[in-house]
Amino acid sequence: MRKQIVSRTIAILLLLASAACGQKVRQAAVAGQFYPADANELRKMVDGFLAAAPTPELSGSVVALISPHAGYEFSGAVAAHAYALVKGRKFERVVVIAPSHIEAFGFSSVYDGDAYATPLGLVPVDKEFAAKLAGMSSRIKLSSLGHVAKGERGEHALEDELPFLQRALGGPFKLVPIIVGDQSYDNCRALGLALAKLIGGSDTLIVASSDLSHYHPYAEAAMIDRKTLKAIQEWDYLSMARNFETRVWEACGGGPIIAAMIASERLGATEAKLLKYANSGDVTSDRDRVVGYGALALIKANGGHASAAPFTLTKAERDQLLKVAKASVEAAVRDHRAYDVGGGLPEALMQERGAFVTLKEKGELRGCIGYIAPMKPLSVTVRDVASFAALRDTRFSPVEPAELSQLQYEVSVLSPLRRVLDVKEIEVGKHGLVMRHGDQEGLLLPQVPVEEKWNRLTFLEQTCRKAGLPADAWKDPDTDIFMFTALVFGDH
């Protein structure tokens, strides 16, 4: 009760001071709840977290941070691992992108006021930058939605980052506060592109505010969160967007993470470094319903893209996947049932991977369907897409039982997706492509241009056509090109 009284008193004093100056100030809404309302106590807590956090050696410069936003007693130690990287640094401005927990709206809301308040003082809004940002896309608007309290509840996700910024940075900064109401890929892409264009070479730090999975048992939460953190480190934000939308993975600030990655990529960042992971079960005795927290840095690395080790399978594992594909098709065609993959499979077949199954009959394509994103264990993915290739590829009639003995099977296990920065990176025979423009998307596997004897230009044009786009759509700045490699093997 005492903390709530102190918090209200501070808010009233700040409100009176700002009103006297004619300013529109977003008052601290969760002081005394998520962090201390007393300024001295807050300084001591944040400084303690920062002092305890290590500062690892980086291979480049920090463009953006990803930091959690729970109560400081739960996530403060994790958040400090991110902010310790910029301790003492001076930035002209900080862009903080956070999700909306209190109301729904279909755009990214850039605060239309003059400042954000915390017990440590006012943080002025960069109003000129905010206005320009809102003018760059219809998906971005100057607004108070998501920022001001709705009823008795105030948004905490953005506010939670500010005391850390106030204590960590080596000087005053201007704030660009953004609450993302619509976390769809296209909305986050628009925000990321607009930020990159406007930031340019200016001295700006981006912060994405996000917790990870919510209210799972400890071990299950750690497993879910590892998948999200792995995708961030692999820079596969398109698969992240798909899996966040379908709730295969979880992050309440998944959209802000994607927007920050897209903006950082355009600003030269190529590497994501995991600094710390923990969950609320590491702090409390409750391990039945935990919330996950991750601290990461998006880095403009000196060596460019970090290369991951290629995915491999033994001959026995490949044979086992081909057996799954064949058994799945036969069960679906003959018995109209799903094949039971069973247990006791090798660890490599339990990894979540995107994969396609291609069916051919007498050397001619008979069906090809896959999962692009890593949604399920590889064995289950192959089981699913094999039956879909036989029965649901709309280019062909469903496979008949009499054809089963004539089918040839090919499995393509996909690497993570990475946006093409320069089409000269694309190697025919090595890379597959995903072409995406708004709601239109097309994919061609790496073996296709080899079989068709295409060069790089024809490969790009044909992938555009596969997406239902004009052949030269790959040149359009609103088109994203993603590339991947594939481990391809078959029974022929």
PADORO-841006 format. One line per field, with one value per residue (C-alpha): x, y, z; residue number from 1. Coordinates in steps of 0.2 Angstrom, whole numbers, plus 5000, padded with zeros to 4 digits. Last residue first. Example, Ala and Ser with C-alpha at 12.3 -4.5 7.8 and 13.67 -1.06 7.14 Angstrom:
PADORO-841006
c1: (5068,5062)
c2: (4995,4978)
c3: (5036,5039)
resi: (2,1)
This chain:
PADORO-841006
c1: (5080,5075,5078,5090,5090,5098,5092,5099,5089,5086,5073,5068,5057,5047,5042,5058,5052,5067,5061,5044,5053,5043,5027,5020,5009,5021,5027,5029,5041,5051,5052,5060,5073,5078,5078,5090,5101,5103,5091,5095,5077,5084,5097,5084,5073,5086,5087,5068,5057,5045,5031,5022,5008,5000,5012,5026,5036,5048,5056,5071,5082,5101,5115,5111,5111,5120,5111,5123,5123,5105,5112,5104,5094,5084,5088,5078,5083,5089,5077,5076,5071,5065,5063,5051,5048,5031,5027,5021,5009,5000,4987,4981,4977,4986,4975,4973,4987,4990,4980,4993,4982,4982,5000,5009,4998,5003,5021,5019,5012,5025,5039,5034,5032,5049,5057,5049,5035,5034,5051,5044,5043,5032,5031,5021,5026,5016,5017,5032,5037,5051,5040,5030,5038,5033,5042,5042,5046,5054,5055,5064,5060,5073,5066,5074,5091,5088,5086,5068,5062,5044,5031,5028,5010,5004,4988,4973,4963,4968,4975,4980,4984,4992,5002,5008,5013,5023,5032,5037,5041,5052,5061,5064,5072,5083,5089,5093,5102,5112,5117,5109,5117,5112,5126,5136,5130,5139,5138,5134,5146,5164,5164,5147,5134,5126,5108,5110,5100,5092,5079,5065,5052,5037,5033,5018,5023,5040,5034,5049,5053,5069,5074,5055,5053,5063,5081,5091,5106,5117,5111,5120,5111,5122,5120,5117,5120,5106,5094,5097,5094,5077,5071,5077,5069,5052,5054,5057,5043,5031,5036,5033,5022,5034,5028,5031,5019,5006,5000,5005,5021,5026,5023,5032,5047,5048,5050,5062,5075,5090,5098,5101,5083,5077,5087,5080,5062,5066,5075,5060,5048,5060,5063,5044,5041,5055,5048,5029,5020,5013,5020,5033,5045,5045,5047,5053,5063,5076,5084,5099,5101,5117,5112,5118,5101,5088,5074,5076,5079,5064,5053,5059,5056,5039,5033,5040,5031,5014,5018,5023,5007,5010,4995,4995,5014,5017,5031,5040,5054,5064,5077,5093,5102,5119,5130,5117,5114,5104,5091,5090,5087,5074,5066,5063,5048,5039,5038,5030,5020,5004,4993,4978,4965,4954,4965,4981,4990,5002,4992,4983,4990,4993,5005,5002,5011,5003,4999,5017,5031,5022,5022,5041,5042,5031,5041,5057,5052,5044,5059,5050,5058,5062,5056,5063,5070,5052,5047,5039,5037,5038,5030,5015,5010,5017,5020,5006,5010,4994,4978,4972,4969,4970,4979,4994,5001,5018,5034,5046,5059,5068,5082,5089,5106,5115,5129,5137,5141,5133,5128,5132,5126,5109,5107,5113,5103,5087,5091,5094,5078,5067,5058,5062,5061,5043,5042,5048,5061,5075,5080,5094,5098,5112,5127,5144,5155,5163,5157,5167,5155,5149,5145,5129,5131,5135,5120,5108,5114,5113,5095,5091,5100,5092,5075,5077,5083,5069,5055,5042,5051,5048,5034,5021,5027,5030,5018,5009,5023,5015,5014,5017,5008,5017,5010,5025,5013,5005,5022,5025,5008,5009,5026,5020,5004,5014,5026,5012,5003,5019,5022,5004,5006,5022,5014,5000)
c2: (4783,4781,4799,4812,4831,4841,4858,4876,4891,4908,4922,4935,4949,4959,4977,4983,4976,4968,4951,4956,4954,4938,4946,4938,4922,4915,4902,4916,4925,4909,4907,4924,4921,4905,4912,4925,4913,4901,4887,4870,4863,4849,4861,4875,4863,4855,4870,4869,4882,4892,4905,4918,4931,4939,4954,4950,4934,4924,4909,4902,4886,4887,4876,4870,4888,4899,4915,4927,4938,4942,4953,4954,4938,4935,4920,4904,4890,4875,4863,4844,4839,4821,4812,4797,4787,4780,4765,4753,4766,4769,4755,4763,4779,4796,4811,4821,4833,4852,4853,4844,4837,4818,4811,4827,4829,4811,4815,4831,4824,4809,4820,4833,4820,4813,4830,4835,4849,4867,4871,4883,4879,4864,4854,4848,4840,4829,4817,4825,4814,4801,4787,4793,4806,4811,4825,4827,4844,4848,4862,4856,4852,4840,4823,4815,4820,4813,4795,4788,4778,4782,4778,4786,4781,4783,4794,4785,4783,4765,4763,4781,4788,4772,4770,4788,4787,4771,4779,4794,4785,4773,4788,4795,4779,4777,4795,4790,4775,4784,4797,4814,4831,4849,4861,4870,4888,4902,4919,4932,4947,4945,4962,4959,4973,4965,4961,4958,4946,4945,4931,4928,4914,4914,4900,4890,4873,4879,4889,4891,4908,4915,4901,4897,4914,4910,4911,4915,4926,4934,4926,4934,4938,4941,4950,4969,4981,4994,4984,4969,4980,4986,4968,4961,4975,4973,4954,4956,4969,4957,4943,4954,4941,4927,4910,4896,4885,4898,4899,4917,4915,4900,4910,4925,4915,4906,4923,4929,4916,4925,4909,4917,4922,4905,4897,4909,4904,4885,4886,4895,4881,4868,4880,4882,4863,4860,4873,4869,4881,4898,4910,4908,4922,4940,4954,4972,4976,4990,5000,5011,5026,5036,5041,5031,5028,5030,5035,5021,5008,5013,5013,4996,4989,4996,4990,4973,4972,4976,4963,4950,4952,4960,4972,4983,4987,5000,5012,5025,5035,5042,5056,5053,5060,5053,5038,5025,5012,5021,5029,5014,5002,5014,5015,4996,4993,5008,4999,4983,4990,4996,5004,4996,5005,5009,5009,5018,5028,5020,5007,5020,5038,5040,5045,5031,5017,5005,5019,5020,5033,5048,5040,5039,5057,5062,5051,5058,5076,5072,5064,5060,5067,5055,5063,5058,5044,5039,5036,5048,5047,5063,5075,5066,5057,5040,5030,5017,5002,4997,4987,4991,4980,4985,4981,4970,4980,4974,4985,4994,5006,5017,5026,5042,5052,5038,5039,5023,5021,5004,4998,4980,4980,4984,4966,4957,4968,4962,4945,4951,4962,4947,4941,4954,4967,4963,4957,4966,4956,4963,4962,4974,4983,4989,4983,4984,4970,4954,4956,4952,4948,4961,4952,4957,4959,4978,4980,4971,4981,4998,4993,4990,5005,5017,5010,5012,5030,5034,5026,5018,5002,4990,4980,4986,5002,5010,5002,5017,5030,5045,5048,5067,5080,5096,5113,5117,5119,5103,5094,5099,5095,5078,5074,5079,5068,5053,5054,5054,5040,5029,5034,5029,5013,5009,5012,5000)
c3: (4714,4732,4737,4745,4746,4761,4757,4757,4760,4752,4755,4743,4749,4737,4742,4734,4717,4708,4712,4703,4686,4681,4687,4702,4705,4718,4706,4693,4705,4708,4689,4687,4700,4693,4676,4682,4691,4676,4672,4667,4672,4683,4690,4692,4702,4713,4725,4729,4722,4734,4730,4740,4738,4753,4752,4741,4745,4735,4743,4735,4735,4736,4731,4713,4707,4719,4726,4734,4718,4722,4736,4753,4751,4767,4777,4779,4791,4782,4773,4772,4755,4753,4736,4733,4717,4714,4703,4716,4723,4706,4708,4725,4716,4719,4720,4704,4701,4702,4718,4728,4741,4740,4736,4741,4757,4762,4760,4769,4785,4787,4782,4795,4808,4805,4806,4822,4820,4815,4807,4794,4775,4777,4761,4746,4730,4718,4703,4694,4679,4680,4678,4693,4704,4722,4730,4749,4757,4774,4787,4802,4821,4827,4831,4816,4822,4839,4832,4833,4848,4845,4832,4816,4815,4797,4796,4789,4772,4771,4753,4749,4766,4773,4757,4757,4775,4773,4758,4768,4784,4774,4766,4783,4789,4774,4777,4796,4791,4778,4791,4792,4790,4794,4788,4802,4804,4796,4804,4791,4790,4797,4807,4814,4815,4830,4836,4855,4865,4882,4885,4897,4899,4910,4922,4927,4937,4942,4957,4969,4962,4954,4941,4939,4932,4917,4911,4896,4894,4881,4865,4851,4834,4819,4802,4807,4793,4795,4784,4795,4810,4804,4799,4816,4826,4817,4820,4839,4840,4832,4844,4859,4868,4863,4859,4847,4838,4842,4823,4822,4832,4821,4804,4811,4817,4801,4792,4806,4802,4809,4814,4832,4832,4826,4840,4853,4848,4848,4865,4872,4868,4876,4892,4894,4893,4906,4918,4916,4905,4910,4896,4883,4879,4886,4874,4872,4856,4859,4844,4847,4837,4832,4815,4799,4792,4806,4794,4781,4794,4805,4789,4784,4802,4804,4787,4790,4807,4799,4785,4797,4808,4826,4825,4840,4840,4854,4848,4860,4851,4865,4865,4875,4890,4894,4897,4895,4908,4922,4911,4899,4913,4920,4902,4898,4909,4902,4885,4891,4906,4898,4911,4919,4929,4914,4899,4904,4890,4878,4868,4859,4862,4843,4829,4816,4807,4795,4783,4781,4780,4788,4805,4805,4800,4815,4827,4821,4824,4841,4848,4865,4880,4895,4911,4928,4938,4945,4927,4914,4895,4886,4873,4867,4851,4855,4840,4838,4826,4817,4819,4836,4852,4870,4886,4882,4867,4861,4863,4852,4860,4848,4857,4852,4851,4859,4872,4879,4897,4898,4881,4883,4901,4894,4887,4902,4913,4906,4913,4930,4929,4924,4940,4953,4939,4936,4918,4902,4894,4883,4864,4860,4843,4833,4844,4836,4830,4835,4853,4869,4884,4896,4912,4922,4941,4940,4929,4941,4956,4946,4942,4961,4968,4955,4959,4978,4976,4964,4975,4964,4964,4949,4941,4954,4963,4946,4934,4926,4925,4917,4898,4897,4886,4890,4893,4905,4920,4915,4915,4933,4939,4930,4937,4955,4953,4946,4961,4973,4965,4966,4984,4988,4978,4987,5004,5000)
resi: (492,491,490,489,488,487,486,485,484,483,482,481,480,479,478,477,476,475,474,473,472,471,470,469,468,467,466,465,464,463,462,461,460,459,458,457,456,455,454,453,452,451,450,449,448,447,446,445,444,443,442,441,440,439,438,437,436,435,434,433,432,431,430,429,428,427,426,425,424,423,422,421,420,419,418,417,416,415,414,413,412,411,410,409,408,407,406,405,404,403,402,401,400,399,398,397,396,395,394,393,392,391,390,389,388,387,386,385,384,383,382,381,380,379,378,377,376,375,374,373,372,371,370,369,368,367,366,365,364,363,362,361,360,359,358,357,356,355,354,353,352,351,350,349,348,347,346,345,344,343,342,341,340,339,338,337,336,335,334,333,332,331,330,329,328,327,326,325,324,323,322,321,320,319,318,317,316,315,314,313,312,311,310,309,308,307,306,305,304,303,302,301,300,299,298,297,296,295,294,293,292,291,290,289,288,287,286,285,284,283,282,281,280,279,278,277,276,275,274,273,272,271,270,269,268,267,266,265,264,263,262,261,260,259,258,257,256,255,254,253,252,251,250,249,248,247,246,245,244,243,242,241,240,239,238,237,236,235,234,233,232,231,230,229,228,227,226,225,224,223,222,221,220,219,218,217,216,215,214,213,212,211,210,209,208,207,206,205,204,203,202,201,200,199,198,197,196,195,194,193,192,191,190,189,188,187,186,185,184,183,182,181,180,179,178,177,176,175,174,173,172,171,170,169,168,167,166,165,164,163,162,161,160,159,158,157,156,155,154,153,152,151,150,149,148,147,146,145,144,143,142,141,140,139,138,137,136,135,134,133,132,131,130,129,128,127,126,125,124,123,122,121,120,119,118,117,116,115,114,113,112,111,110,109,108,107,106,105,104,103,102,101,100,99,98,97,96,95,94,93,92,91,90,89,88,87,86,85,84,83,82,81,80,79,78,77,76,75,74,73,72,71,70,69,68,67,66,65,64,63,62,61,60,59,58,57,56,55,54,53,52,51,50,49,48,47,46,45,44,43,42,41,40,39,38,37,36,35,34,33,32,31,30,29,28,27,26,25,24,23,22,21,20,19,18,17,16,15,14,13,12,11,10,9,8,7,6,5,4,3,2,1)
